[in-house]
Amino acid sequence: MAGQIKLAIKHISKTYQSERGEMLALHDINLGITENEFVTVIGPSGCGKSTLLNIIAGLEQATTGQIFCDGAAVEGTGSERGVVFQQYALFPWLTVRQNVAFGLKIRQDKSAAAMARVARYIDMVGLTDFAERYPK
């Protein structure tokens, strides 16, 4: 039985303006992702993977089309979505634990349940022994 669509990508296209004119990065992308489904986006360098992920995260606007998360249109960033950047995107002055908990700090959530989630995610990627170390 198929689950309910958690993330819907509908007719997403993205065009950039360059010195050489228009460059088409994405053309009419459609995808539905259900809850607990794991999806991998692969392709050669420059094919639009990061552009699509940035649009989903609300960091970039599509030229055409729309993204829906839990049925609501994505209009900018939101706590229900996140992105892990390909480039170095850690705060070098914070420990691994502090980097993972950064979003919780902004939301001022210091609850035991939140800290347990931080520990769970650190453990999930095998960094428990490095939780109090800095990224470098």
SULKA-V368046 format. One record per residue. SS is DSSP state (~ for helix, > for strand, _ for the rest). PHI is phi in radians with two decimals (999 if undefined). NEAR is the number of other ideal C-beta (glycine too) atoms within 10 Angstrom. Layout:
SS;PHI;NEAR
SS;PHI;NEAR
This chain:
_;999;2
_;-1.31;7
_;-1.42;11
_;-1.28;9
>;-1.17;17
>;-1.60;16
>;-2.28;19
>;-2.04;17
>;-1.92;21
>;-2.14;16
>;0.94;12
>;-1.37;22
>;-2.31;16
>;-2.47;21
>;-2.12;15
>;-1.91;11
>;-1.66;8
>;-2.33;8
_;-1.08;4
_;-1.58;6
>;1.95;8
>;-1.31;9
>;-2.16;11
>;-1.51;11
>;-1.65;19
>;-2.41;20
>;-2.32;13
>;0.87;10
>;-1.47;18
>;-2.32;10
>;-2.82;15
>;-2.10;15
>;-2.07;16
>;-1.57;12
_;-1.03;10
_;1.21;7
_;-1.47;12
_;-1.89;5
_;-2.16;8
_;-2.04;5
_;-1.84;12
_;-2.22;6
_;2.87;9
_;-1.20;6
_;-0.97;6
_;1.48;10
_;-1.52;13
_;1.94;18
~;-1.02;17
~;-1.13;18
~;-1.06;19
~;-1.07;22
~;-1.13;17
~;-1.16;16
~;-1.19;25
~;-1.04;22
~;-1.26;18
_;1.48;17
_;-1.51;15
_;-2.50;14
_;-1.72;11
_;-1.30;23
_;-1.26;15
>;-2.45;13
>;1.65;16
>;-2.65;14
>;-1.97;22
>;-2.17;15
>;-2.11;17
_;0.95;13
_;1.48;9
>;-1.73;10
>;-1.11;10
_;-1.43;22
_;-2.32;10
_;1.72;8
_;-1.28;12
_;-2.83;12
_;-1.25;8
_;-1.45;12
_;-2.35;16
_;-2.64;10
_;-2.49;14
_;-1.84;7
_;-1.29;12
_;-1.19;9
_;-1.45;5
_;-0.95;7
_;-2.37;10
_;-1.79;15
_;-1.52;11
_;-1.14;9
_;-1.55;10
_;-1.92;15
>;-1.25;15
~;-0.96;20
~;-1.03;19
~;-1.15;16
~;-1.13;19
~;-1.13;20
_;-1.52;21
~;-0.99;14
~;-1.07;13
~;-1.18;15
~;-1.08;12
~;-1.07;9
_;-1.43;10
_;0.98;7
_;-1.83;13
_;-1.96;10
_;-1.13;10
~;-1.07;7
~;-1.12;7
~;-1.16;15
~;-1.17;14
~;-1.15;10
~;-1.12;15
~;-1.02;19
~;-1.08;15
~;-1.08;11
~;-1.22;13
~;-1.11;19
~;-1.14;12
~;-1.02;9
_;-1.79;10
_;1.28;8
_;-1.96;14
~;-0.96;13
~;-1.22;10
~;-1.99;14
_;-1.01;16
_;-1.76;9
_;-1.68;11
>;-1.62;14
_;-0.96;14
_;-1.15;6
